[in-house]
Amino acid sequence: MILEKLLIKIALGRTLRSIKEDPLLKESMYNHYLPQEGYTLVYNHLTNSIGRIMNQGELAKIQQTLEQGQTPDSPLFASLARDGFFVDDTWEEEYAAEVRYISRRYSSGLDATILASEQCNFRCVYCYEEFKRGNISEAVIDAFIRYVRKNLRSYTSVALGWFGGEPLLAAKEIERISTAVMGLCAHARKPFAASMTTNGYLLDVPMMERMLRCKVFHYQITLDGLAESHNKTRVLANGGPSFERIIANLRAIRDQVKSLFFQIAIRMNVTKSQIPLMEEYAAFMAAEFGKDPRFSFMFRPAGDWGGERVHGVKDELVSSLDAVYESLLRSEAKLNYDINLSLMGNPTCYAADQNSFILGSDGTIYKCTVRFDKEYNHLGRISENGDLLIDYTKLNRWLVQPAQKTEECAACAAWTLCRNRTCPAKTFDTERTMTYCGYERESLDPVIRLMDRSNSDYIRVYG
């Protein structure tokens, strides 16, 4: 991330110098325009910036002037060039994209996802996990702390992701690991961050305050619609409902937790029966959390991620979110969709990153948090001494992903960023016989429109 930010600064710095010294500029190859009534939205895949251009006529004049080999003389052009939408004619953006891509894949920070507990208090109908193990063992905790202590000098930062099962079943273990690693990072003056994927059932205010002390500032919590639909898919292990408890926790966090440093992304795993209820869902969430910027919203199709339970809801699975976004755009509800911008800015999966790994509760090392039952995902173990005993032949297949450039890819402005490698696990499953763009590419236009309608702070307005 440090290198990526530096790259963007260099790119924009060259643009500024060009306005002053070199009159020859060009439009960024990564611009994506979305005309609206009375203005135009523009998104840049490289800088991950969004703008609202109010003067469409002036934009057309700028583009025409550039086509004639001249430099436009207008405040709008200067502003757009400053922010990377127009760049130095000698600036080779493909190479900038390559550096950004490589810097993401080979980041110098440690990104460890820990299965704090492989048990769960839910039995979601589409869940792929088997819940064979419990909380992370004391031996594995000690081994991981030893690993960080021995190797911290090799990393620029540490990021922990808490996953499960349900990680909050192991709150004490999370606190123990966090306290130790935060102390090591503080002593070494290395940045530390943490995130959590939780079902939210145990995340009451006291638990939230405990996790904030562990610097868990980013959360993902799934609500599959309102009570009736949610309670059909996200069922307690004893068969009971879970919606009201989760909503009560979120309301209490909203009202009682004063910290401004956390973000909760509320995710919906969409099934067919939920689509007709989207406008009602959006209205409810807007009334509850629409005015609190700490809460944002994202949508994913409920998929066949493996396991046996999903076979019972095969007829409910969807392959597209088009109908979801159509409903949300029809709705007058305004929600915070900013989490989607950070997802659009990271076109590769964590599983493809060199310094990213998953630590199981029994010490098994994985690359992916979905395909736990696949042998190619079992990279090795952490030893008692804190060493990662890895099968590097397997690891290299995750890191070196062959690009498949189809005719569709060749026409895509984002090709040099994603190279159709969004999900490295699909290399094993399909041998690259298909194009896989990821959810963000497919949802780009409606997400930008939703962010625009909600007056996102990330959208810069150009007069």
Residue pairs with C-beta under 8 A, 6 or more apart in sequence:
1 103
1 104
1 107
1 109
2 108
2 156
3 99
3 103
3 107
4 100
4 103
4 104
7 96
7 99
7 100
7 103
8 46
8 47
8 84
8 100
11 46
11 47
11 84
11 87
11 91
11 93
11 96
12 47
12 82
12 83
12 84
14 87
14 88
14 91
15 25
15 81
15 82
15 84
15 86
15 87
15 88
15 91
16 81
16 82
17 88
18 24
18 25
18 81
18 87
18 88
18 89
18 91
19 25
19 78
19 81
19 82
22 88
22 89
22 90
23 70
23 71
24 69
24 71
24 88
24 89
24 90
25 66
25 71
25 81
25 86
25 87
25 88
25 89
26 66
26 86
26 87
26 88
26 89
27 63
27 66
27 85
27 86
27 87
28 44
28 46
28 84
28 85
28 86
28 87
28 93
29 93
29 94
29 413
30 44
30 45
30 46
30 47
30 93
30 97
30 413
30 414
30 417
31 42
31 43
31 44
31 85
31 413
32 42
32 43
32 44
32 45
32 413
32 444
33 40
33 41
33 42
34 40
34 41
34 42
34 43
34 445
34 448
34 449
35 41
35 56
36 449
36 452
38 54
38 56
39 52
39 53
39 54
39 56
40 52
40 53
40 56
40 59
41 50
41 51
41 52
41 53
41 448
41 449
41 452
41 459
42 50
42 51
42 53
42 80
42 85
43 49
43 50
43 51
43 444
43 448
44 50
44 84
44 85
45 413
45 414
45 417
46 84
46 93
46 96
46 97
46 100
46 417
47 83
47 84
48 341
48 344
48 345
49 83
49 84
49 85
49 460
50 341
50 448
50 451
50 452
50 456
50 458
50 459
50 460
51 80
51 83
51 85
51 459
51 460
51 461
51 462
52 452
52 459
52 460
52 461
52 462
53 59
53 76
53 80
53 462
54 461
54 462
54 463
55 76
55 462
55 463
58 74
58 76
59 76
61 72
61 74
62 72
62 74
62 76
62 77
62 80
62 86
65 71
65 72
66 72
66 86
75 463
76 462
76 463
77 86
79 462
80 86
80 462
81 87
83 460
87 93
93 416
94 416
97 416
97 417
98 416
100 417
101 347
101 348
101 416
101 417
101 419
104 346
104 348
104 353
105 348
105 352
105 353
105 354
105 399
106 353
106 354
106 355
107 353
107 354
107 355
108 155
108 156
108 157
108 355
109 155
109 156
109 157
109 158
109 159
109 191
109 355
110 148
110 151
110 152
110 155
110 157
110 158
110 159
110 355
111 159
111 161
111 350
111 353
111 355
111 356
111 357
112 144
112 158
112 159
112 160
112 161
112 356
112 357
112 358
112 359
113 160
113 161
113 162
113 163
113 350
113 356
113 357
113 358
113 359
113 369
114 136
114 144
114 160
114 161
114 162
114 163
114 167
114 177
114 358
114 359
115 136
115 163
115 164
115 165
115 167
115 358
115 359
115 360
115 361
116 135
116 136
116 162
116 163
116 164
116 165
116 167
116 168
116 169
116 170
116 173
116 174
116 361
117 134
117 135
117 136
117 164
117 165
117 166
117 167
117 168
117 169
117 170
117 173
117 361
118 129
118 131
118 132
118 133
118 134
118 135
118 164
118 165
118 360
118 361
119 131
119 133
119 134
119 135
119 164
119 165
119 166
119 169
120 127
120 129
120 131
120 164
120 165
120 166
120 169
120 199
120 237
121 166
121 169
121 199
121 201
121 202
121 236
121 237
122 166
122 199
122 201
122 234
122 235
122 236
122 237
122 242
123 235
123 236
123 237
123 239
123 309
124 233
124 234
124 235
124 309
125 232
125 233
125 235
125 309
125 310
125 312
125 313
126 233
126 269
126 302
126 303
126 304
126 305
126 309
126 310
126 313
126 317
127 305
127 307
127 309
127 310
128 305
128 306
128 307
128 309
128 310
128 370
128 372
128 373
129 164
129 165
129 307
129 372
130 307
130 372
130 373
131 165
133 360
133 361
133 362
134 361
135 169
135 170
135 173
135 361
136 170
136 173
136 177
136 359
136 361
137 361
137 362
137 363
139 363
139 384
140 359
140 360
140 361
140 362
140 363
140 382
141 173
141 176
141 177
142 384
143 363
143 382
143 383
143 384
143 385
143 386
144 177
144 359
144 382
144 386
145 177
145 180
145 181
145 184
145 386
146 385
146 386
147 382
147 386
147 387
147 388
148 158
148 180
148 181
148 184
148 386
149 184
149 386
150 386
150 387
152 158
152 184
152 185
152 188
152 190
153 188
155 190
155 355
156 190
156 191
157 185
157 190
157 191
157 192
157 193
158 181
158 185
158 190
158 191
158 192
158 193
159 192
159 193
159 194
159 195
160 177
160 178
160 181
160 192
160 193
160 194
160 195
161 194
161 195
161 196
161 197
162 174
162 194
162 195
162 196
162 197
162 198
162 216
163 196
163 197
163 358
163 369
164 170
164 197
164 198
165 361
166 198
166 199
166 201
166 202
167 174
167 196
167 197
167 198
168 174
168 196
168 198
168 201
168 202
168 203
168 207
168 211
169 202
170 361
171 202
171 207
171 210
171 211
174 211
174 214
174 216
175 210
175 213
175 214
178 194
178 214
178 215
178 216
179 214
181 192
182 192
182 214
182 215
185 191
185 192
186 192
192 215
193 215
193 217
193 218
194 214
194 215
194 216
194 217
194 218
195 216
195 217
195 218
195 219
195 220
196 211
196 216
196 218
196 219
196 220
197 219
197 220
198 219
198 220
198 221
199 221
199 222
199 234
199 242
199 246
200 219
200 221
200 222
200 223
200 246
200 249
200 250
201 236
201 242
201 245
201 246
201 249
203 211
203 219
203 221
203 246
203 249
203 253
204 249
204 252
205 249
205 252
205 253
205 256
205 257
208 249
208 253
208 257
208 262
209 257
212 257
212 259
212 261
212 262
216 262
217 261
217 262
217 263
218 262
218 263
218 265
219 262
219 263
219 264
219 265
220 264
220 265
220 267
221 246
221 250
221 264
221 265
221 266
221 267
222 234
222 266
222 267
222 268
222 269
223 230
223 234
223 243
223 246
223 247
223 266
223 267
223 268
224 230
224 232
224 233
224 234
224 268
224 269
224 270
224 271
224 274
224 302
225 268
225 274
225 277
225 281
226 243
226 277
226 280
226 281
226 284
227 241
227 243
227 244
229 271
229 273
229 274
229 277
230 242
230 243
231 241
231 242
231 243
232 273
233 269
233 271
233 302
233 313
234 242
234 243
235 241
235 242
236 242
247 288
250 264
250 266
250 288
250 289
250 295
251 288
253 264
254 288
254 289
254 292
254 294
254 295
260 294
262 294
263 294
263 295
263 296
263 339
264 294
264 295
264 296
265 296
265 297
265 298
265 339
266 285
266 289
266 295
266 296
266 297
266 298
267 297
267 298
267 299
267 300
268 274
268 281
268 297
268 298
268 299
268 300
269 300
269 301
269 302
269 303
270 299
270 300
270 301
270 302
270 318
270 321
270 324
271 302
271 313
271 316
271 317
271 318
272 315
272 316
272 317
272 318
273 316
274 281
275 318
275 323
275 324
275 327
278 324
278 327
278 328
278 331
279 327
279 328
279 330
279 331
279 333
282 327
282 328
282 331
282 333
282 335
283 331
283 332
283 333
285 297
285 333
285 335
286 333
286 334
286 335
289 295
289 335
289 336
290 333
290 334
290 335
290 336
293 336
293 338
293 457
295 336
296 335
296 336
296 337
296 338
296 339
296 340
297 335
297 336
297 337
297 339
298 337
298 339
298 340
298 343
299 321
299 324
299 325
299 443
300 321
300 439
301 317
301 318
301 319
301 320
301 321
301 439
302 313
302 316
302 317
302 318
303 317
304 310
304 314
304 317
305 370
306 370
306 371
306 373
307 373
310 317
320 442
321 439
321 442
321 443
325 443
325 446
325 447
325 450
326 446
328 335
328 446
328 450
329 446
329 449
329 450
329 453
334 453
334 454
334 455
335 450
335 454
336 454
336 456
337 447
337 450
337 451
337 454
337 456
338 451
338 456
338 457
338 458
340 440
340 443
340 447
340 451
341 447
341 451
341 456
341 458
343 439
343 440
344 440
344 444
344 447
347 414
347 417
347 418
347 422
347 438
347 440
348 418
348 421
348 422
349 422
349 423
349 424
349 425
350 356
351 367
351 368
351 369
351 398
351 423
351 424
351 425
352 398
352 399
352 401
352 421
352 424
354 399
356 367
357 365
357 366
357 367
357 379
357 388
358 365
358 366
358 367
358 368
358 369
359 365
359 366
359 382
360 366
363 381
363 382
364 378
364 380
364 381
365 378
365 379
365 380
365 381
365 382
365 388
365 389
365 390
366 372
366 377
366 378
366 379
367 377
367 379
367 395
367 398
367 424
368 377
368 424
368 425
370 425
371 377
371 425
374 425
374 428
376 394
376 397
376 428
377 425
378 394
379 390
379 391
379 394
379 395
380 388
380 389
380 390
380 391
381 388
381 389
382 388
382 389
383 389
397 427
397 428
398 424
401 419
401 421
401 424
401 427
402 427
402 432
403 419
403 420
403 421
404 420
404 432
404 435
405 415
405 419
405 420
406 420
406 435
408 435
409 415
409 420
409 435
412 437
412 441
414 441
418 437
418 438
418 441
420 435
420 436
420 437
422 436
422 437
422 438
422 441
423 436
423 438
426 432
426 434
426 436
440 447
451 458
451 459
452 459
